[in-house]
Amino acid sequence: MKFLIGTILFTISFSFIFLWGYKRAQYLPYDWQMKLLKKSKNKVLKSLEKNKKLSFYEVKNICKSIKIKTIKGVLNIKNIDKFASTLMQNMVDERLVITKIEKGERVYYKA
């Protein structure tokens, strides 16, 4: 009887620890997130200086090319659409870029 109860308690605790660790591993540490954000913002601003305007498709391609090297390997962005739209919305809020819609597509100009 004690063996059965011990086995059940061990299984429950092991499952809890395993699931908690798995969920925790799904998020990047804050400093890596900031590093990805700064790199992508700088690249977008540099290409805006060169081209004067960028489409959302070009911004997504810039974000796709950004990678940072860590101890665990090379990190890149998983959800490109969400990251690019959040990045550009933050840049609009900071008044670094201006958004216009041309031919049904978002286009960004340097402010």
SERO-4910 file (N, C-alpha, C, O; in steps of 0.05 Angstrom, whole numbers):
BEGIN
 pado doro    nc1    nc2    nc3   cac1   cac2   cac3    cc1    cc2    cc3    oc1    oc2    oc3
  Met    A     16    -24      0      0      0      0     17     25      0     12     44    -15
  Lys    A     38     25     17     56     49     18     71     52     -8     75     74    -17
  Phe    A     78     30    -20     92     31    -46     74     43    -67     83     59    -83
  Leu    A     49     36    -68     30     47    -87     26     77    -83     26     92   -103
  Ile    A     22     85    -59     19    114    -53     44    129    -60     43    151    -72
  Gly    A     68    118    -53     93    131    -60     97    133    -90    107    154   -100
  Thr    A     90    113   -105     92    114   -134     74    135   -146     82    150   -164
  Ile    A     49    137   -136     31    157   -146     41    185   -140     40    203   -158
  Leu    A     50    190   -116     60    216   -108     85    224   -125     88    246   -134
  Phe    A    103    204   -129    126    209   -145    119    216   -174    130    234   -186
  Thr    A    100    202   -185     90    207   -213     78    234   -215     84    249   -235
  Ile    A     62    242   -196     50    269   -197     71    291   -195     70    310   -210
  Ser    A     89    288   -176    110    309   -173    128    310   -197    136    332   -206
  Phe    A    136    287   -208    153    287   -232    139    300   -255    151    315   -270
  Ser    A    113    293   -259     98    305   -281     96    336   -278     99    350   -298
  Phe    A     91    345   -254     89    374   -249    116    388   -255    116    408   -269
  Ile    A    138    377   -246    164    389   -251    171    388   -281    181    408   -291
  Phe    A    165    366   -294    170    364   -323    154    384   -339    165    398   -356
  Leu    A    128    386   -333    111    405   -348    119    434   -342    118    450   -360
  Trp    A    126    440   -317    134    467   -310    159    475   -325    162    497   -335
  Gly    A    179    456   -326    203    462   -340    199    465   -370    212    481   -383
  Tyr    A    181    449   -381    175    451   -410    163    478   -417    171    490   -436
  Lys    A    144    486   -401    130    512   -405    150    535   -402    150    554   -417
  Arg    A    168    533   -382    188    553   -377    208    555   -400    218    577   -406
  Ala    A    214    533   -413    233    532   -435    222    545   -461    237    549   -479
  Gln    A    196    550   -462    184    561   -486    189    591   -489    186    602   -511
  Tyr    A    198    604   -468    202    633   -469    232    639   -469    248    626   -456
  Leu    A    239    660   -485    267    669   -485    272    686   -460    254    700   -451
  Pro    A    297    686   -450    303    704   -428    301    733   -438    304    739   -462
  Tyr    A    296    751   -419    290    779   -425    313    792   -440    309    808   -459
  Asp    A    339    787   -432    361    800   -445    364    791   -474    373    807   -491
  Trp    A    358    766   -480    359    757   -508    337    769   -524    341    776   -548
  Gln    A    313    773   -512    291    786   -527    299    815   -534    294    824   -556
  Met    A    311    829   -515    319    857   -519    341    858   -540    342    876   -556
  Lys    A    359    838   -540    381    838   -560    369    834   -588    377    848   -607
  Leu    A    350    816   -591    337    812   -617    322    837   -626    323    845   -649
  Leu    A    308    850   -607    293    874   -613    311    897   -621    305    911   -641
  Lys    A    333    901   -607    352    923   -614    365    918   -641    367    937   -657
  Lys    A    373    893   -646    386    887   -672    366    892   -695    374    904   -716
  Ser    A    342    883   -692    322    886   -713    315    915   -717    312    924   -740
  Lys    A    312    930   -696    305    959   -698    328    974   -713    322    991   -730
  Asn    A    353    968   -706    375    981   -719    377    974   -749    382    991   -765
  Lys    A    372    949   -755    373    941   -784    350    954   -800    355    962   -822
  Val    A    327    956   -788    304    969   -801    310    998   -806    305   1009   -827
  Leu    A    321   1012   -786    328   1040   -788    349   1045   -809    348   1064   -825
  Lys    A    369   1027   -811    390   1030   -831    379   1026   -859    386   1041   -877
  Ser    A    362   1007   -863    350   1003   -889    331   1025   -896    327   1031   -920
  Leu    A    318   1037   -876    301   1060   -882    317   1084   -891    308   1100   -908
  Glu    A    341   1087   -880    359   1109   -889    368   1105   -918    370   1125   -933
  Lys    A    372   1080   -925    381   1075   -953    358   1078   -973    361   1091   -993
  Asn    A    335   1065   -967    313   1062   -986    291   1083   -984    274   1085  -1002
  Lys    A    290   1098   -962    270   1119   -956    242   1107   -950    226   1120   -937
  Lys    A    236   1083   -960    211   1070   -952    214   1040   -952    230   1029   -967
  Leu    A    198   1027   -935    199    998   -933    171    987   -932    153    999   -919
  Ser    A    166    965   -946    141    952   -944    142    932   -920    163    926   -910
  Phe    A    119    923   -912    118    904   -889    132    878   -897    144    865   -880
  Tyr    A    130    870   -922    144    846   -932    174    848   -928    188    829   -920
  Glu    A    185    872   -935    214    876   -931    222    876   -902    243    866   -895
  Val    A    205    887   -885    210    886   -856    211    858   -846    228    851   -830
  Lys    A    192    841   -855    192    813   -848    218    799   -856    229    782   -842
  Asn    A    228    805   -880    252    793   -890    276    802   -873    294    786   -868
  Ile    A    276    827   -865    298    837   -847    297    821   -821    318    813   -811
  Cys    A    273    818   -809    271    804   -784    279    775   -786    289    763   -767
  Lys    A    273    763   -810    281    735   -814    311    731   -813    321    710   -805
  Ser    A    326    751   -823    355    748   -825    369    753   -799    393    747   -797
  Ile    A    355    762   -778    368    769   -753    371    744   -736    352    730   -731
  Lys    A    395    740   -726    401    717   -708    421    726   -687    437    744   -692
  Ile    A    419    715   -664    439    721   -643    451    694   -634    438    674   -634
  Lys    A    477    696   -628    492    672   -619    491    671   -589    497    690   -575
  Thr    A    484    648   -578    483    643   -549    499    618   -543    510    605   -560
  Ile    A    500    611   -517    513    587   -509    499    562   -520    512    543   -527
  Lys    A    473    563   -522    457    541   -532    457    538   -562    448    518   -573
  Gly    A    468    558   -576    468    558   -606    458    584   -617    460    605   -604
  Val    A    448    583   -641    439    607   -655    409    610   -652    394    591   -657
  Leu    A    400    633   -643    371    638   -640    361    656   -662    375    675   -670
  Asn    A    338    650   -672    325    668   -691    295    670   -682    287    656   -664
  Ile    A    280    686   -696    253    692   -688    234    671   -700    236    664   -724
  Lys    A    216    660   -683    198    639   -693    173    651   -707    168    643   -730
  Asn    A    159    669   -694    134    680   -706    141    707   -718    139    728   -705
  Ile    A    149    706   -743    159    730   -757    138    751   -760    143    775   -755
  Asp    A    113    743   -768     92    763   -772     86    779   -747     84    803   -748
  Lys    A     82    765   -725     76    778   -700     99    796   -691     94    818   -682
  Phe    A    123    786   -693    146    801   -684    150    827   -701    154    848   -690
  Ala    A    147    824   -727    151    847   -745    129    868   -740    135    892   -740
  Ser    A    104    859   -737     82    879   -733     85    893   -706     80    917   -704
  Thr    A     93    878   -685     98    890   -659    121    910   -660    119    931   -649
  Leu    A    142    902   -673    166    919   -676    159    945   -690    166    967   -680
  Met    A    144    943   -712    138    968   -727    117    984   -712    118   1009   -714
  Gln    A     99    972   -698     80    987   -682     94   1003   -660     87   1026   -654
  Asn    A    114    990   -647    130   1004   -627    145   1027   -639    148   1049   -627
  Met    A    156   1024   -663    170   1045   -676    152   1068   -684    160   1091   -683
  Val    A    127   1062   -692    107   1082   -697    100   1098   -672     98   1122   -672
  Asp    A     97   1083   -650     91   1096   -624    114   1114   -615    109   1134   -602
  Glu    A    139   1106   -621    162   1123   -613    167   1145   -633    185   1161   -630
  Arg    A    151   1146   -654    152   1166   -675    178   1166   -691    189   1186   -698
  Leu    A    188   1141   -695    212   1138   -712    204   1134   -741    219   1140   -759
  Val    A    181   1122   -745    171   1117   -773    142   1126   -775    128   1130   -756
  Ile    A    134   1130   -800    106   1137   -807     95   1115   -824    108   1105   -842
  Thr    A     70   1107   -819     56   1086   -834     37   1098   -854     22   1116   -847
  Lys    A     38   1088   -878     18   1095   -899     10   1069   -913     25   1050   -914
  Ile    A    -14   1069   -923    -23   1046   -939    -24   1053   -968    -38   1072   -976
  Glu    A     -8   1039   -984     -7   1044  -1013    -13   1017  -1027      0    997  -1022
  Lys    A    -33   1018  -1044    -41    994  -1060    -47    970  -1042    -40    948  -1048
  Gly    A    -60    975  -1019    -68    954  -1001    -46    942   -985    -50    921   -972
  Glu    A    -23    955   -984      0    944   -968     11    966   -950     12    990   -958
  Arg    A     19    959   -926     30    978   -907     58    985   -917     75    968   -923
  Val    A     64   1011   -917     90   1021   -924     99   1040   -902     84   1056   -892
  Tyr    A    125   1038   -895    136   1053   -873    156   1073   -884    173   1066   -900
  Tyr    A    154   1098   -875    173   1120   -882    187   1129   -857    176   1127   -835
  Lys    A    211   1139   -860    225   1150   -837    213   1176   -829    207   1193   -847
  Ala    A    209   1181   -803    196   1206   -794    216   1229   -794    209   1251   -786
***
